Amino acid sequence: MQLILDSIFFVFDNQIYRQTYGTPIDSPLSPIMADIVLEYLKNKVLKSLRIDLPFYVRYVDDIALAVSI
């Protein structure tokens, strides 16, 4: 995966650039990386919260949740 992230190039105004951070929107790797990051955050952050979450719903890279205090 690191090889792929280090090998992302694009053309803008007839110049070739190497992307140094993140993944391009049209890359097949982008949704996979978003899924991995959001799953990590869900496991790390939500489990450390000491509040009640009446619902938590995730669709691809969008999250909707409610907090009950």
Residue frames as a rotation matrix with the C-alpha (Angstrom) as fourth column:
MET 1
0.572 0.820 0.000 0.00
0.820 -0.572 0.000 0.00
0.000 0.000 -1.000 0.00
GLN 2
0.394 -0.498 -0.773 2.85
0.181 -0.782 0.596 2.40
-0.901 -0.375 -0.218 0.79
LEU 3
-0.662 -0.634 0.400 4.32
0.477 0.056 0.877 1.79
-0.579 0.771 0.265 -2.68
ILE 4
-0.096 0.720 0.687 1.01
0.959 -0.117 0.257 2.79
0.265 0.684 -0.679 -4.24
LEU 5
0.776 0.432 -0.460 0.69
0.576 -0.783 0.236 5.91
-0.258 -0.448 -0.856 -2.06
ASP 6
0.085 -0.843 -0.532 4.24
0.092 -0.525 0.846 6.95
-0.992 -0.121 0.033 -2.97
SER 7
-0.778 -0.413 0.473 3.60
0.433 0.194 0.880 6.45
-0.456 0.890 0.028 -6.70
ILE 8
0.295 0.946 0.134 0.66
0.838 -0.189 -0.512 8.77
-0.459 0.263 -0.849 -7.36
PHE 9
-0.813 -0.552 -0.184 1.24
0.348 -0.715 0.607 11.25
-0.467 0.429 0.773 -10.17
PHE 10
0.359 0.920 0.158 -1.09
0.735 -0.174 -0.656 13.65
-0.576 0.352 -0.738 -11.95
VAL 11
-0.598 -0.483 0.639 -0.93
0.788 -0.499 0.360 16.20
0.145 0.719 0.680 -14.75
PHE 12
0.480 0.687 -0.546 -1.95
0.688 -0.681 -0.252 19.82
-0.544 -0.255 -0.799 -14.30
ASP 13
0.818 -0.096 -0.568 -1.38
-0.325 -0.891 -0.318 22.54
-0.475 0.444 -0.759 -16.89
ASN 14
0.828 -0.437 -0.350 0.85
-0.150 0.428 -0.891 20.17
0.539 0.791 0.289 -18.90
GLN 15
-0.225 -0.876 0.426 3.12
-0.835 -0.051 -0.548 19.63
0.502 -0.479 -0.720 -15.86
ILE 16
0.270 0.231 -0.935 3.57
0.169 0.944 0.282 16.28
0.948 -0.234 0.216 -14.10
TYR 17
-0.107 -0.218 0.970 3.32
-0.875 -0.442 -0.196 16.36
0.471 -0.870 -0.144 -10.31
ARG 18
-0.516 -0.035 -0.856 3.68
0.292 0.932 -0.214 13.71
0.805 -0.360 -0.471 -7.62
GLN 19
0.491 0.742 0.456 1.01
-0.315 -0.337 0.887 13.78
0.812 -0.579 0.069 -4.95
THR 20
-0.554 -0.833 0.012 2.71
-0.243 0.148 -0.959 13.85
0.796 -0.534 -0.284 -1.55
TYR 21
-0.904 0.284 0.318 -0.27
-0.296 0.117 -0.948 13.43
-0.307 -0.951 -0.022 0.78
GLY 22
-0.057 0.980 0.188 -3.48
-0.500 0.135 -0.855 11.42
-0.864 -0.143 0.483 0.57
THR 23
-0.593 -0.011 0.805 -5.07
0.564 0.709 0.424 9.70
-0.576 0.705 -0.414 -2.37
PRO 24
-0.940 0.281 -0.196 -6.72
-0.340 -0.695 0.634 11.21
0.042 0.662 0.748 -5.43
ILE 25
-0.234 0.951 0.203 -10.51
-0.768 -0.053 -0.639 11.20
-0.596 -0.305 0.742 -5.57
ASP 26
0.532 0.525 -0.665 -10.70
-0.842 0.411 -0.349 8.92
0.090 0.745 0.661 -8.61
SER 27
-0.544 -0.804 -0.241 -8.23
-0.744 0.595 -0.304 6.34
0.387 0.014 -0.922 -7.28
PRO 28
0.280 0.625 -0.728 -9.58
-0.159 0.779 0.607 2.85
0.947 -0.054 0.318 -6.59
LEU 29
-0.442 -0.551 -0.708 -7.50
0.615 0.389 -0.686 2.95
0.653 -0.739 0.167 -3.40
SER 30
-0.729 0.101 0.677 -9.29
-0.347 -0.908 -0.237 6.02
0.591 -0.408 0.697 -1.97
PRO 31
0.333 0.915 0.228 -12.47
-0.690 0.071 0.720 4.32
0.643 -0.397 0.655 -0.68
ILE 32
0.481 -0.238 -0.844 -10.42
0.450 0.893 0.005 1.48
0.753 -0.382 0.537 0.80
MET 33
-0.637 -0.770 -0.030 -8.18
0.474 -0.361 -0.803 3.93
0.607 -0.526 0.595 2.66
ALA 34
-0.430 0.572 0.698 -11.22
-0.651 -0.733 0.200 5.91
0.626 -0.368 0.688 3.87
ASP 35
0.614 0.682 -0.398 -12.77
-0.268 0.654 0.707 2.70
0.743 -0.327 0.584 5.18
ILE 36
0.088 -0.681 -0.727 -9.58
0.710 0.554 -0.434 1.71
0.698 -0.478 0.532 7.02
VAL 37
-0.811 -0.432 0.394 -9.18
0.100 -0.767 -0.634 5.15
0.576 -0.475 0.665 8.62
LEU 38
-0.146 0.838 0.525 -12.83
-0.767 -0.432 0.475 5.44
0.625 -0.333 0.706 9.70
GLU 39
0.636 0.323 -0.701 -12.84
0.087 0.872 0.481 1.92
0.767 -0.367 0.527 11.12
TYR 40
-0.331 -0.837 -0.435 -9.68
0.687 0.101 -0.719 2.73
0.647 -0.537 0.542 13.09
LEU 41
-0.779 0.068 0.623 -11.20
-0.317 -0.900 -0.298 5.95
0.540 -0.430 0.723 14.41
LYS 42
0.310 0.951 0.007 -14.42
-0.568 0.179 0.804 4.18
0.763 -0.253 0.595 15.34
ASN 43
0.512 -0.147 -0.846 -12.55
0.483 0.864 0.143 1.53
0.710 -0.482 0.514 17.29
LYS 44
-0.500 -0.838 -0.219 -10.11
0.696 -0.239 -0.677 3.94
0.515 -0.491 0.703 18.94
VAL 45
-0.865 0.100 0.492 -12.23
-0.224 -0.954 -0.200 7.00
0.450 -0.283 0.847 19.67
LEU 46
0.040 0.995 0.091 -15.76
-0.585 -0.050 0.810 5.75
0.810 -0.086 0.580 20.22
LYS 47
0.369 0.062 -0.928 -14.64
0.487 0.837 0.249 3.07
0.791 -0.544 0.278 22.65
SER 48
-0.644 -0.682 -0.347 -12.83
0.671 -0.286 -0.684 5.68
0.367 -0.673 0.642 24.75
LEU 49
-0.514 0.533 0.672 -15.91
-0.387 -0.843 0.373 7.92
0.766 -0.068 0.640 25.09
ARG 50
-0.926 0.220 -0.308 -17.81
0.377 0.479 -0.793 7.71
-0.027 -0.850 -0.526 28.36
ILE 51
-0.518 0.810 -0.276 -21.12
-0.669 -0.585 -0.459 8.88
-0.533 -0.053 0.844 26.95
ASP 52
-0.163 0.576 0.801 -24.09
0.328 0.797 -0.507 7.03
-0.931 0.180 -0.319 25.53
LEU 53
-0.827 -0.054 -0.559 -24.48
-0.498 -0.391 0.774 6.97
-0.261 0.919 0.297 21.75
PRO 54
0.049 0.938 0.344 -28.14
-0.428 0.331 -0.841 6.21
-0.903 -0.106 0.417 20.92
PHE 55
0.846 0.155 0.510 -27.15
0.328 0.602 -0.727 5.54
-0.420 0.783 0.459 17.31
TYR 56
-0.126 -0.894 -0.429 -24.08
-0.467 -0.329 0.821 5.44
-0.875 0.304 -0.376 15.12
VAL 57
0.727 0.370 0.578 -24.45
0.353 0.521 -0.777 4.93
-0.589 0.769 0.249 11.37
ARG 58
-0.208 -0.833 -0.513 -21.71
-0.356 -0.424 0.832 4.98
-0.911 0.356 -0.208 8.79
TYR 59
0.803 0.350 0.483 -22.02
0.337 0.401 -0.852 4.88
-0.492 0.846 0.205 5.02
VAL 60
0.545 -0.724 0.423 -18.69
0.626 0.016 -0.780 4.78
0.558 0.690 0.461 3.17
ASP 61
-0.545 -0.833 -0.096 -16.97
0.702 -0.391 -0.596 7.94
0.459 -0.393 0.797 4.46
ASP 62
-0.287 0.541 0.790 -19.97
-0.435 -0.809 0.396 9.64
0.854 -0.230 0.468 6.10
ILE 63
-0.741 0.051 -0.670 -20.91
0.576 0.561 -0.595 9.26
0.346 -0.826 -0.445 9.76
ALA 64
-0.065 0.738 0.672 -24.14
-0.439 -0.626 0.645 10.18
0.896 -0.254 0.365 11.54
LEU 65
-0.468 -0.070 -0.881 -24.40
0.649 0.650 -0.396 9.77
0.600 -0.757 -0.258 15.28
ALA 66
0.453 0.629 0.632 -26.31
-0.148 -0.646 0.749 11.06
0.879 -0.433 -0.199 18.27
VAL 67
-0.709 -0.678 -0.194 -25.01
0.165 0.108 -0.980 11.79
0.686 -0.727 0.035 21.74
SER 68
0.516 0.852 -0.085 -27.09
0.232 -0.043 0.972 11.34
0.824 -0.521 -0.220 24.86
ILE 69
-0.524 -0.733 0.433 -25.86
-0.190 -0.396 -0.899 13.31
0.830 -0.553 0.068 27.85
